[in-house]
Amino acid sequence: MTIDMRVGEAELAEPVRLHTAVVGSGAAGWNAAGRLKTLGVPAVAVVTESRMAGTSRNTGSDKQTYYKLGLSGDTPDSVYEMARTLFEGGATDGDTALAEASSSARCFFHLAELGVPFPHDRYGRYAGYKTDHDPARRAASCGPYTSRIMTECLEREAVSRGVAVLDGLRVVRVLTRAGRVAGLLALDRDALSAGRVRYVPILCRNIVWATGGPAGLYSASVYPESQWGGTGTALMAGAAGQNLTEWQYGLASVRPRWNVSGSYQQALPRYLSTDSAGGDPREFLTDVYRDPGELLTAVFMKGYEWPFNADRVGPGGSSLVDLAVHREIHERGRRVWLDFTTNPLGLPTERLLTLLNEEAREYLMRSEACAGAPIDRLTRMNPGAVALYRDKGVDLSAEPLEIAVCAQHHNGGLAADCWNRSNLANFYPVGEACGSHGVRRPGGCALNAGQTGSMRAAFQIAALRGKESPACRITEPIRRQIGETLALGGVFGRGGSRSAEDWIARIRGRMDGAAAFIRSGPAVSEALRDTLRDRAEFADAVAVDTPGGLLTAWLAWDMLAAQAAALTAMDDYIRRGGGSRGSALVVGGDGSGAIPGFPDRRMMPVDASLDGRVQQVSLREDSFTVAWRDVRPLPQRDTWFETVWAGYRRGDSFR
């Protein structure tokens, strides 16, 4: 069967034939591709819009965390204890938590063997530290750029094993046949640069979806500007979404986009707000904290408790810092800064130490960071955190750092089982694209989940389908889907009045206003109605004047689907009585929860029973539907060696 090489003004390339396509070039994607080749799977390629883009390669924090099983010290730990920590985060499946815990050490040591310089002592003990929602000091790091170094090492490994790279291709459709994947259709960015519109069909038997979270949805965001995600495209293909209500928000610098967590807070910087021109500076945290010791301890605890958490808005809670920052910016029209040149409240360091709680004081003393200004403490504890901003053109020793509360990570995503297998057959979402995290998660477990999930997806593909040849046929359903997609792309720009860039600004403004870390039922419902209307009108209303503008239109199309699904999830959750939990504060007139320092806000109480359930959103005939199910429990299976060995020989361990 042939396909016309030109449909309207769009060219259609000859199909690329693969066994498995890995979409995305971050740490999870490269790990999946390298593992597949190691396991003998033929014809594996990484398909990426831009090889050097994405979150893994372009983001980090003060010391970016990799969460793993405890491997040092005398603190007892076990696979099951780590799984319990992940499971107790709420709305998390027990079998997935156990799989991530069981494989964490294996994946951590794999990274170390590839050259990721995780620090250890002379005896080979990999030291750990405490991160948010972590009871056992399981966190590890090799500095601000942990995920970048991981990505570079995993890429070298994958390429050395023969993984092909199809760069410059933006996937605009997942092709399906009879409830299973059949391939991809991608827009060629290089052709657009030359003034041509060219689509590339990629036929394959399996897809590993490593596109990251839907990073483009918010303008107040710490995601790198190169990261867009592809959740909407997967949802439109029939993959279900899971826990789409659950995001993570936290304090981040505005320029550059970077998390100000960990030692940036433990150094005790001064929080200032100014007018729009940078004048009229004032320390505003005194509006919400009763005494200096409470204020200082809350700032220090933002290092451990960096994400906004609705459980921490009580008296003295560290998340009051986030609310105060948000109020200064969005209600008082001011700008907010971290100042590392002067101690908060003008206090001498000796006085600061006496006002802190015992945990914070001991931390600074053991870190030998008790003297001088905040910049001195930060340099002592983490000189790389200072150098990072210097490399990006900001001298923390001489100028303040502008910050805001930003979207940082999607704890929800696409639904999958403990093998990262979607309801859409042969489709494996991994990394942040997969909704394996629930309401609360230990900091750094996203990097662990990306490695364990992509490894397990590769194992199952190899065990169940590894000997098959690449896909080779274009059937009538695939031909029809390609034609529909090219026709839709041809509609973009016919008489539209608003550019794709304006559409994206509209989408982001809606999420910032109604669906960030402060939400209300009426605002979410209104935003959902507007999104559904926009989605119905978009194809005819978007203006595309150049071939390059077509890419932006496809990005907006993906974002509208992801936004509609996320707002559907939020609207259903609030209507069901779900209140403030995780990184979202649900406010409303019927709420009974007073928030210290914020008399005009009332926190809606949480329905704790929903922590034991998972919300799923699916697209059915252009409408999003919602279903709830109980979490899958932590498995209690026998681990008697001979029993496990027998099952392994039968192949049960990969099913």
VEXDREN-2710 file (C-alpha; in Angstrom, 1 decimal):
% VEXDREN-2710
k/r/px/py/pz
1/MET/0.0/0.0/0.0
2/THR/1.4/3.4/-0.9
3/ILE/0.9/6.8/0.6
4/ASP/1.0/10.0/-1.4
5/MET/4.4/11.7/-0.9
6/ARG/2.7/15.1/-0.7
7/VAL/-0.6/16.0/1.0
8/GLY/-1.5/19.6/0.4
9/GLU/1.7/21.5/1.2
10/ALA/3.1/18.9/3.5
11/GLU/5.6/16.3/2.5
12/LEU/5.5/12.7/3.9
13/ALA/8.9/11.0/4.3
14/GLU/9.5/7.3/3.7
15/PRO/8.7/5.4/6.9
16/VAL/11.4/4.6/9.5
17/ARG/11.1/1.0/10.8
18/LEU/12.1/0.2/14.3
19/HIS/11.5/-2.5/16.9
20/THR/11.3/0.0/19.8
21/ALA/11.1/3.8/19.7
22/VAL/12.2/5.7/22.8
23/VAL/10.7/9.1/22.6
24/GLY/12.8/11.6/24.7
25/SER/16.5/12.2/25.3
26/GLY/16.6/12.6/29.0
27/ALA/18.0/10.3/31.7
28/ALA/15.1/7.9/31.6
29/GLY/15.0/7.7/27.8
30/TRP/18.7/7.0/27.4
31/ASN/18.6/4.4/30.1
32/ALA/15.8/2.6/28.4
33/ALA/17.5/2.7/25.0
34/GLY/20.9/1.5/26.4
35/ARG/19.3/-1.3/28.4
36/LEU/17.3/-2.5/25.4
37/LYS/20.4/-2.8/23.3
38/THR/22.3/-4.5/26.1
39/LEU/19.4/-7.1/26.2
40/GLY/19.7/-7.7/22.5
41/VAL/16.6/-5.9/21.2
42/PRO/17.2/-5.0/17.6
43/ALA/16.5/-1.6/15.9
44/VAL/16.2/0.7/18.9
45/ALA/16.3/4.5/18.3
46/VAL/15.9/7.6/20.5
47/VAL/13.4/10.0/18.8
48/THR/13.9/13.5/20.1
49/GLU/12.8/17.0/19.3
50/SER/16.2/18.3/20.4
51/ARG/18.9/16.1/21.8
52/MET/20.3/18.8/24.1
53/ALA/16.9/20.0/25.4
54/GLY/14.7/18.6/28.2
55/THR/14.6/18.7/32.0
56/SER/17.2/16.1/32.8
57/ARG/20.0/17.9/31.0
58/ASN/19.0/21.4/31.9
59/THR/17.8/21.6/35.5
60/GLY/19.0/21.0/39.0
61/SER/19.1/22.5/42.5
62/ASP/21.7/23.2/45.2
63/LYS/22.7/19.5/45.3
64/GLN/20.2/17.7/43.1
65/THR/19.0/14.6/44.8
66/TYR/19.0/10.9/43.8
67/TYR/16.8/8.9/46.2
68/LYS/17.9/5.4/46.8
69/LEU/18.1/2.6/49.4
70/GLY/20.3/3.6/52.4
71/LEU/23.8/2.4/51.7
72/SER/25.8/4.0/54.5
73/GLY/25.9/4.5/58.2
74/ASP/24.3/2.6/61.0
75/THR/20.7/3.5/60.2
76/PRO/18.7/0.3/59.4
77/ASP/17.0/0.2/56.0
78/SER/15.5/-2.4/53.8
79/VAL/13.8/-2.6/50.4
80/TYR/10.4/-3.0/52.1
81/GLU/11.0/0.0/54.4
82/MET/11.8/2.2/51.4
83/ALA/8.8/0.8/49.5
84/ARG/6.6/1.7/52.6
85/THR/7.9/5.2/52.5
86/LEU/7.0/5.6/48.9
87/PHE/3.6/3.9/49.4
88/GLU/2.7/6.1/52.3
89/GLY/3.0/9.2/50.2
90/GLY/-0.7/8.7/49.3
91/ALA/-2.5/7.6/46.1
92/THR/0.6/5.5/45.2
93/ASP/0.4/1.8/44.1
94/GLY/2.2/-0.6/46.4
95/ASP/3.6/-2.8/43.6
96/THR/5.1/0.1/41.9
97/ALA/6.6/1.4/45.2
98/LEU/8.1/-2.0/45.8
99/ALA/9.5/-2.2/42.3
100/GLU/11.1/1.2/42.6
101/ALA/12.6/0.4/46.0
102/SER/13.9/-3.1/44.9
103/SER/15.7/-1.7/41.9
104/SER/17.0/1.5/43.4
105/ALA/20.4/0.1/44.5
106/ARG/20.9/-1.7/41.2
107/CYS/20.2/1.5/39.2
108/PHE/22.3/3.7/41.5
109/PHE/25.4/1.4/41.1
110/HIS/24.8/1.2/37.4
111/LEU/25.1/5.0/37.3
112/ALA/28.2/4.9/39.5
113/GLU/29.8/2.4/37.2
114/LEU/29.0/4.6/34.2
115/GLY/30.9/7.4/35.8
116/VAL/28.4/9.5/37.7
117/PRO/30.6/10.7/40.6
118/PHE/28.4/10.0/43.6
119/PRO/30.6/10.7/46.7
120/HIS/31.8/7.8/48.9
121/ASP/34.4/7.5/51.7
122/ARG/37.6/5.5/51.7
123/TYR/35.6/2.4/52.6
124/GLY/33.3/2.7/49.7
125/ARG/30.3/3.9/51.7
126/TYR/27.9/6.1/49.8
127/ALA/26.9/8.8/52.3
128/GLY/23.3/9.8/52.5
129/TYR/21.4/12.9/53.7
130/LYS/17.8/13.8/54.6
131/THR/15.5/15.2/52.0
132/ASP/11.8/16.1/52.1
133/HIS/9.4/13.3/53.1
134/ASP/12.4/11.1/53.9
135/PRO/12.8/9.3/57.3
136/ALA/16.1/7.5/56.6
137/ARG/18.7/9.8/55.0
138/ARG/18.5/7.9/51.7
139/ALA/19.4/10.9/49.5
140/ALA/22.5/11.1/47.4
141/SER/23.9/13.7/45.1
142/CYS/26.9/14.6/43.0
143/GLY/26.1/18.3/43.0
144/PRO/23.8/20.8/41.3
145/TYR/23.9/19.0/38.0
146/THR/23.3/15.4/39.0
147/SER/20.6/14.7/36.3
148/ARG/22.8/16.3/33.6
149/ILE/25.7/14.1/34.5
150/MET/23.4/11.1/34.6
151/THR/22.1/12.0/31.1
152/GLU/25.5/12.5/29.6
153/CYS/26.8/9.1/31.0
154/LEU/23.7/7.2/30.0
155/GLU/23.8/8.7/26.5
156/ARG/27.5/7.7/26.0
157/GLU/26.6/4.2/27.0
158/ALA/23.6/3.9/24.8
159/VAL/25.3/5.3/21.7
160/SER/28.3/3.1/22.3
161/ARG/25.9/0.1/22.1
162/GLY/24.5/1.2/18.8
163/VAL/21.4/3.1/19.7
164/ALA/20.4/5.3/16.8
165/VAL/19.3/8.9/17.3
166/LEU/16.5/10.5/15.3
167/ASP/17.0/14.2/16.3
168/GLY/14.9/17.2/15.3
169/LEU/11.6/15.3/15.3
170/ARG/8.6/16.4/17.3
171/VAL/6.1/13.6/17.7
172/VAL/2.6/14.9/16.9
173/ARG/0.7/11.6/17.0
174/VAL/1.0/8.1/18.4
175/LEU/-0.3/5.7/15.8
176/THR/-2.4/2.8/17.0
177/ARG/-4.1/-0.3/15.8
178/ALA/-6.6/-2.5/17.7
179/GLY/-5.7/-1.0/21.1
180/ARG/-1.9/-1.2/20.7
181/VAL/0.7/1.1/19.4
182/ALA/1.8/0.8/15.8
183/GLY/4.2/3.8/15.4
184/LEU/4.6/7.5/15.5
185/LEU/4.2/10.5/13.3
186/ALA/6.7/13.3/13.8
187/LEU/7.2/16.8/12.4
188/ASP/10.7/17.4/11.0
189/ARG/12.1/20.6/12.7
190/ASP/15.1/20.8/10.3
191/ALA/12.7/20.9/7.3
192/LEU/10.7/23.7/8.9
193/SER/13.9/25.7/9.3
194/ALA/14.3/25.3/5.5
195/GLY/10.8/26.5/4.9
196/ARG/9.3/23.0/4.2
197/VAL/6.6/21.1/6.1
198/ARG/7.7/17.4/6.3
199/TYR/6.3/14.6/8.5
200/VAL/8.1/11.4/9.2
201/PRO/6.2/8.1/9.9
202/ILE/8.0/5.8/12.4
203/LEU/6.7/2.3/12.5
204/CYS/7.5/0.3/15.6
205/ARG/6.3/-2.5/17.8
206/ASN/6.9/-0.8/21.2
207/ILE/7.1/2.8/22.4
208/VAL/9.0/4.0/25.5
209/TRP/7.5/7.4/26.3
210/ALA/10.2/9.4/28.0
211/THR/9.0/12.9/27.2
212/GLY/9.0/14.3/30.7
213/GLY/6.1/16.1/32.4
214/PRO/3.8/18.6/30.6
215/ALA/6.3/21.4/31.4
216/GLY/4.9/24.0/29.1
217/LEU/1.6/24.4/31.0
218/TYR/2.7/27.1/33.5
219/SER/4.5/30.4/33.0
220/ALA/5.5/30.5/36.7
221/SER/7.8/27.5/36.2
222/VAL/11.2/26.2/37.0
223/TYR/11.2/23.8/34.1
224/PRO/13.8/24.7/31.5
225/GLU/12.4/26.6/28.6
226/SER/13.5/23.8/26.3
227/GLN/11.2/21.3/28.0
228/TRP/7.6/20.9/26.7
229/GLY/6.5/17.3/27.4
230/GLY/4.1/15.2/25.4
231/THR/1.4/14.1/27.9
232/GLY/-1.4/15.5/25.7
233/THR/-0.3/13.5/22.6
234/ALA/-0.3/10.3/24.7
235/LEU/-3.7/11.0/26.1
236/MET/-5.1/11.6/22.7
237/ALA/-3.8/8.2/21.6
238/GLY/-5.8/6.5/24.4
239/ALA/-3.3/6.3/27.2
240/ALA/-5.0/7.0/30.6
241/GLY/-3.8/9.8/32.9
242/GLN/-3.3/9.2/36.6
243/ASN/-3.2/11.6/39.6
244/LEU/-3.2/14.5/37.2
245/THR/-4.1/16.8/40.2
246/GLU/-0.8/16.2/41.8
247/TRP/2.0/18.6/41.1
248/GLN/4.9/19.9/43.1
249/TYR/5.5/23.6/43.5
250/GLY/8.3/25.4/45.2
251/LEU/10.5/28.5/45.4
252/ALA/12.7/29.1/42.4
253/SER/14.8/31.9/40.9
254/VAL/13.1/33.6/38.0
255/ARG/16.2/34.3/36.0
256/PRO/17.7/31.8/35.7
257/ARG/15.1/29.2/36.3
258/TRP/16.5/27.2/39.2
259/ASN/15.3/25.6/42.4
260/VAL/16.4/27.5/45.5
261/SER/16.2/24.5/47.8
262/GLY/18.5/22.8/50.3
263/SER/21.6/24.8/51.2
264/TYR/20.2/28.0/49.6
265/GLN/17.7/28.0/52.5
266/GLN/19.9/26.5/55.1
267/ALA/22.3/29.4/54.7
268/LEU/19.5/31.6/56.1
269/PRO/19.2/34.3/53.4
270/ARG/17.2/37.4/54.0
271/TYR/13.8/37.5/52.3
272/LEU/13.1/40.9/50.8
273/SER/10.3/42.4/48.7
274/THR/10.5/45.6/46.7
275/ASP/8.4/47.7/44.4
276/SER/8.5/46.9/40.7
277/ALA/11.6/49.2/40.2
278/GLY/13.5/47.5/43.0
279/GLY/12.9/50.2/45.6
280/ASP/11.2/50.2/49.0
281/PRO/12.8/47.0/50.3
282/ARG/11.2/45.3/53.3
283/GLU/11.5/42.0/55.1
284/PHE/8.0/40.7/54.8
285/LEU/8.1/37.3/56.6
286/THR/7.5/39.0/59.9
287/ASP/3.9/39.4/58.6
288/VAL/3.3/35.6/59.2
289/TYR/5.8/34.5/61.8
290/ARG/5.3/35.4/65.5
291/ASP/8.9/35.7/66.6
292/PRO/12.4/35.8/65.1
293/GLY/13.3/32.2/66.1
294/GLU/10.2/30.8/64.4
295/LEU/10.9/32.8/61.2
296/LEU/14.6/31.7/61.1
297/THR/13.8/28.1/61.7
298/ALA/11.1/28.1/59.1
299/VAL/13.5/29.4/56.5
300/PHE/16.1/26.8/57.4
301/MET/13.5/24.0/57.2
302/LYS/12.6/25.1/53.6
303/GLY/15.9/23.4/52.8
304/TYR/14.5/20.0/53.9
305/GLU/10.9/20.9/53.2
306/TRP/11.3/22.8/49.9
307/PRO/8.1/21.9/48.1
308/PHE/5.0/23.7/49.2
309/ASN/3.0/21.4/51.4
310/ALA/-0.6/22.0/52.6
311/ASP/0.3/20.2/55.8
312/ARG/2.8/22.8/56.7
313/VAL/0.7/26.0/56.8
314/GLY/0.0/25.8/60.5
315/PRO/1.6/28.0/63.1
316/GLY/5.4/28.2/62.3
317/GLY/5.0/25.9/59.3
318/SER/7.7/26.3/56.6
319/SER/5.1/26.5/53.8
320/LEU/3.9/29.9/55.1
321/VAL/7.0/31.2/53.4
322/ASP/5.6/30.2/50.0
323/LEU/2.3/31.8/50.8
324/ALA/3.9/35.0/51.9
325/VAL/6.1/35.1/48.7
326/HIS/3.0/34.5/46.6
327/ARG/1.0/37.3/48.3
328/GLU/3.8/39.8/47.9
329/ILE/3.9/39.1/44.1
330/HIS/0.3/38.5/43.1
331/GLU/-1.7/40.5/45.7
332/ARG/0.7/43.4/46.6
333/GLY/2.3/43.7/43.1
334/ARG/5.8/43.5/44.5
335/ARG/8.9/41.6/43.6
336/VAL/10.6/39.1/46.0
337/TRP/14.3/38.5/46.4
338/LEU/16.7/36.3/48.4
339/ASP/19.6/38.4/49.7
340/PHE/22.7/36.5/50.7
341/THR/24.8/39.6/51.6
342/THR/23.1/40.4/54.9
343/ASN/21.7/38.4/57.8
344/PRO/17.9/38.3/58.1
345/LEU/16.4/40.9/60.5
346/GLY/19.9/42.5/60.8
347/LEU/20.9/40.0/63.4
348/PRO/24.5/39.0/64.1
349/THR/25.3/35.4/63.4
350/GLU/25.8/34.5/67.1
351/ARG/22.2/35.7/67.8
352/LEU/20.9/33.7/64.8
353/LEU/22.3/30.5/66.2
354/THR/20.7/31.0/69.6
355/LEU/17.3/31.6/68.0
356/LEU/17.3/28.5/65.8
357/ASN/15.9/25.2/66.9
358/GLU/18.3/22.5/67.9
359/GLU/18.2/20.6/64.6
360/ALA/19.1/23.7/62.5
361/ARG/21.7/24.9/64.9
362/GLU/23.4/21.5/65.0
363/TYR/23.4/21.3/61.2
364/LEU/25.2/24.6/60.8
365/MET/27.7/23.7/63.5
366/ARG/28.5/20.3/62.1
367/SER/28.8/21.9/58.6
368/GLU/31.2/24.5/60.1
369/ALA/29.0/27.3/58.7
370/CYS/28.3/29.4/61.7
371/ALA/30.1/32.7/60.9
372/GLY/29.6/35.6/58.6
373/ALA/26.8/36.5/56.2
374/PRO/24.5/34.1/54.4
375/ILE/26.9/34.0/51.4
376/ASP/29.7/32.8/53.8
377/ARG/27.5/30.0/55.2
378/LEU/26.5/29.0/51.7
379/THR/30.0/29.0/50.4
380/ARG/31.1/26.9/53.3
381/MET/28.4/24.3/53.0
382/ASN/28.1/24.1/49.2
383/PRO/30.5/26.2/47.1
384/GLY/29.1/24.6/43.9
385/ALA/25.7/26.2/44.6
386/VAL/27.4/29.7/44.6
387/ALA/29.4/28.8/41.4
388/LEU/26.3/27.7/39.6
389/TYR/24.7/31.1/39.8
390/ARG/28.0/32.8/39.0
391/ASP/28.2/30.7/35.8
392/LYS/24.7/31.9/35.0
393/GLY/25.6/35.6/35.4
394/VAL/24.4/36.1/39.0
395/ASP/26.9/37.0/41.8
396/LEU/25.2/36.1/45.0
397/SER/27.9/37.9/47.0
398/ALA/26.9/41.2/45.4
399/GLU/23.3/41.1/44.2
400/PRO/19.9/39.7/45.3
401/LEU/18.2/36.8/43.6
402/GLU/14.7/37.3/42.4
403/ILE/12.3/34.4/43.2
404/ALA/8.7/33.2/42.9
405/VAL/6.7/30.1/43.7
406/CYS/6.9/27.9/40.6
407/ALA/5.7/24.6/39.1
408/GLN/8.6/22.2/39.4
409/HIS/7.4/18.6/38.9
410/HIS/4.3/16.6/37.9
411/ASN/3.8/13.8/40.5
412/GLY/0.9/12.6/38.3
413/GLY/1.2/11.6/34.7
414/LEU/0.3/8.6/32.5
415/ALA/-1.1/5.5/34.2
416/ALA/1.1/2.4/34.2
417/ASP/1.6/-0.9/36.0
418/CYS/4.7/-1.9/38.0
419/TRP/6.4/-2.6/34.6
420/ASN/5.6/0.9/33.5
421/ARG/3.2/-0.6/31.0
422/SER/0.2/1.6/30.0
423/ASN/-3.4/0.5/29.3
424/LEU/-2.4/1.2/25.7
425/ALA/-0.6/-2.1/24.7
426/ASN/3.1/-1.9/24.0
427/PHE/3.3/1.7/25.3
428/TYR/5.6/2.4/28.3
429/PRO/5.6/5.8/30.0
430/VAL/8.8/6.3/32.0
431/GLY/10.4/9.1/34.0
432/GLU/8.2/12.1/34.8
433/ALA/5.8/11.2/32.0
434/CYS/4.7/8.3/34.2
435/GLY/2.3/9.0/37.1
436/SER/4.0/6.7/39.5
437/HIS/4.2/9.3/42.3
438/GLY/1.2/10.2/44.4
439/VAL/0.5/13.1/46.7
440/ARG/3.8/13.3/48.6
441/ARG/7.1/11.9/47.5
442/PRO/10.6/12.0/49.0
443/GLY/12.8/14.5/47.2
444/GLY/14.9/12.8/44.5
445/CYS/12.8/9.8/44.1
446/ALA/11.8/11.1/40.6
447/LEU/15.3/10.4/39.4
448/ASN/15.2/6.9/40.9
449/ALA/11.8/6.2/39.4
450/GLY/13.1/7.3/36.0
451/GLN/15.9/4.8/36.2
452/THR/14.1/1.9/37.7
453/GLY/11.0/2.3/35.5
454/SER/13.0/2.6/32.3
455/MET/15.1/-0.4/33.2
456/ARG/12.0/-2.5/34.0
457/ALA/10.3/-1.5/30.8
458/ALA/13.3/-2.6/28.9
459/PHE/13.4/-5.9/30.7
460/GLN/9.8/-6.7/29.9
461/ILE/10.1/-5.6/26.2
462/ALA/13.1/-7.8/25.9
463/ALA/11.6/-10.8/27.7
464/LEU/8.2/-10.7/26.0
465/ARG/9.0/-9.2/22.6
466/GLY/12.7/-9.0/22.2
467/LYS/13.1/-11.4/19.3
468/GLU/10.6/-9.9/17.0
469/SER/11.6/-8.1/13.8
470/PRO/11.0/-4.4/13.4
471/ALA/7.5/-3.3/12.3
472/CYS/7.2/-3.0/8.5
473/ARG/3.6/-2.6/7.3
474/ILE/1.4/0.4/6.9
475/THR/-2.1/-0.9/7.3
476/GLU/-5.3/1.0/6.5
477/PRO/-5.9/2.2/10.1
478/ILE/-2.4/3.7/10.1
479/ARG/-2.8/5.3/6.7
480/ARG/-6.1/6.9/7.9
481/GLN/-4.5/8.3/11.1
482/ILE/-1.6/9.8/9.1
483/GLY/-4.1/11.4/6.7
484/GLU/-6.1/12.8/9.6
485/THR/-3.1/14.3/11.3
486/LEU/-1.7/15.9/8.1
487/ALA/-5.2/17.3/7.4
488/LEU/-5.4/18.8/10.9
489/GLY/-2.0/20.4/10.5
490/GLY/-3.2/21.8/7.2
491/VAL/-6.2/23.4/9.0
492/PHE/-3.9/25.2/11.4
493/GLY/-3.5/28.8/10.3
494/ARG/-6.4/29.0/7.8
495/GLY/-7.9/32.3/8.7
496/GLY/-7.0/32.2/12.4
497/SER/-6.8/35.5/14.3
498/ARG/-4.5/34.5/17.3
499/SER/-0.9/33.3/16.9
500/ALA/0.2/30.0/18.4
501/GLU/2.4/32.0/20.8
502/ASP/-0.6/33.9/22.0
503/TRP/-2.5/30.6/22.5
504/ILE/0.3/29.3/24.7
505/ALA/0.4/32.4/26.8
506/ARG/-3.4/32.0/27.2
507/ILE/-3.0/28.4/28.3
508/ARG/-0.3/29.2/30.8
509/GLY/-2.1/32.2/32.2
510/ARG/-5.1/30.0/32.9
511/MET/-3.0/27.4/34.7
512/ASP/-1.2/30.1/36.8
513/GLY/-4.4/31.7/37.8
514/ALA/-6.6/28.6/38.6
515/ALA/-4.5/25.5/38.8
516/ALA/-1.3/26.3/40.5
517/PHE/-0.6/25.7/44.2
518/ILE/-3.6/27.7/45.3
519/ARG/-6.9/26.5/43.9
520/SER/-10.7/27.0/44.3
521/GLY/-13.6/25.0/43.0
522/PRO/-15.2/27.9/41.0
523/ALA/-11.9/29.0/39.5
524/VAL/-11.0/25.5/38.3
525/SER/-14.5/24.9/36.9
526/GLU/-14.4/28.2/34.9
527/ALA/-10.9/27.4/33.6
528/LEU/-12.1/23.9/32.5
529/ARG/-15.0/25.4/30.6
530/ASP/-12.7/27.9/28.9
531/THR/-10.2/25.1/28.0
532/LEU/-12.8/22.8/26.5
533/ARG/-14.1/25.7/24.4
534/ASP/-10.6/26.6/23.3
535/ARG/-9.8/23.1/22.4
536/ALA/-12.9/22.8/20.2
537/GLU/-12.1/26.1/18.4
538/PHE/-8.3/25.9/18.2
539/ALA/-7.7/24.4/14.8
540/ASP/-9.7/27.1/13.0
541/ALA/-8.7/29.9/15.3
542/VAL/-4.9/29.6/15.4
543/ALA/-2.9/31.7/13.0
544/VAL/0.2/30.1/11.5
545/ASP/2.0/32.4/9.1
546/THR/5.3/30.5/8.6
547/PRO/6.3/26.8/8.5
548/GLY/8.1/27.4/11.8
549/GLY/4.9/28.5/13.4
550/LEU/3.4/25.1/12.7
551/LEU/5.6/23.5/15.3
552/THR/4.3/26.0/17.9
553/ALA/0.8/25.2/16.9
554/TRP/1.4/21.5/17.5
555/LEU/2.9/22.3/20.9
556/ALA/-0.2/24.3/21.8
557/TRP/-2.5/21.4/20.6
558/ASP/-0.7/19.0/22.9
559/MET/-0.9/21.5/25.8
560/LEU/-4.6/22.0/25.4
561/ALA/-5.2/18.3/25.7
562/ALA/-3.0/18.0/28.8
563/GLN/-4.6/21.1/30.3
564/ALA/-8.1/19.8/29.7
565/ALA/-7.2/16.5/31.3
566/ALA/-5.6/18.1/34.3
567/LEU/-8.4/20.6/34.9
568/THR/-11.0/17.7/34.5
569/ALA/-9.1/15.9/37.2
570/MET/-8.9/18.9/39.5
571/ASP/-12.5/19.8/39.0
572/ASP/-13.7/16.2/39.8
573/TYR/-11.4/16.1/42.8
574/ILE/-12.7/19.3/44.4
575/ARG/-16.4/18.4/43.6
576/ARG/-15.8/15.1/45.3
577/GLY/-14.8/16.8/48.5
578/GLY/-11.1/16.6/48.1
579/GLY/-9.4/19.4/49.9
580/SER/-5.9/20.7/50.5
581/ARG/-3.2/18.0/50.2
582/GLY/0.3/17.6/48.9
583/SER/1.4/20.7/47.1
584/ALA/-2.0/22.2/46.5
585/LEU/-4.0/24.5/48.8
586/VAL/-7.7/24.3/48.1
587/VAL/-9.5/27.4/49.4
588/GLY/-13.1/28.3/49.7
589/GLY/-15.8/30.0/51.7
590/ASP/-16.9/26.7/53.4
591/GLY/-13.4/25.9/54.6
592/SER/-12.8/25.8/58.3
593/GLY/-9.0/25.8/58.3
594/ALA/-7.6/29.2/59.3
595/ILE/-4.1/30.0/58.0
596/PRO/-1.8/32.1/60.3
597/GLY/-1.2/35.5/58.8
598/PHE/-3.7/35.0/56.0
599/PRO/-7.1/35.9/57.5
600/ASP/-8.7/36.1/54.0
601/ARG/-7.9/32.5/53.1
602/ARG/-9.6/29.4/54.5
603/MET/-8.2/26.0/53.8
604/MET/-10.7/23.3/52.7
605/PRO/-10.1/20.2/54.8
606/VAL/-8.8/17.1/53.1
607/ASP/-10.7/13.9/52.6
608/ALA/-8.0/11.5/53.9
609/SER/-9.7/8.5/52.4
610/LEU/-8.7/9.7/48.9
611/ASP/-5.1/9.0/49.7
612/GLY/-6.0/5.3/49.3
613/ARG/-7.5/5.8/45.9
614/VAL/-6.1/6.7/42.5
615/GLN/-7.9/9.0/40.1
616/GLN/-7.6/8.2/36.3
617/VAL/-8.6/10.4/33.4
618/SER/-9.2/9.0/29.9
619/LEU/-10.2/10.5/26.6
620/ARG/-13.3/8.9/25.1
621/GLU/-14.6/10.2/21.8
622/ASP/-13.2/13.7/22.4
623/SER/-14.5/13.9/26.0
624/PHE/-12.5/13.3/29.2
625/THR/-13.9/10.9/31.7
626/VAL/-12.9/10.2/35.3
627/ALA/-12.7/6.9/37.2
628/TRP/-11.4/6.1/40.6
629/ARG/-9.9/2.9/41.9
630/ASP/-8.3/1.7/45.1
631/VAL/-4.5/1.7/45.2
632/ARG/-2.8/-1.6/44.5
633/PRO/-1.5/-2.7/47.9
634/LEU/2.1/-3.5/48.9
635/PRO/2.8/-7.1/47.8
636/GLN/3.3/-9.6/50.6
637/ARG/4.7/-12.4/48.5
638/ASP/7.1/-15.0/49.8
639/THR/10.8/-14.3/49.0
640/TRP/12.1/-17.8/49.9
641/PHE/15.1/-18.2/47.6
642/GLU/14.1/-21.5/45.9
643/THR/10.6/-20.3/45.2
644/VAL/11.9/-17.1/43.6
645/TRP/14.6/-19.0/41.7
646/ALA/12.0/-21.4/40.2
647/GLY/9.8/-18.5/39.1
648/TYR/12.7/-16.7/37.6
649/ARG/13.6/-19.8/35.5
650/ARG/10.0/-20.0/34.3
651/GLY/10.1/-16.3/33.2
652/ASP/7.5/-15.3/35.9
653/SER/9.8/-12.5/37.0
654/PHE/9.2/-10.5/33.8
655/ARG/5.4/-10.7/33.7
END
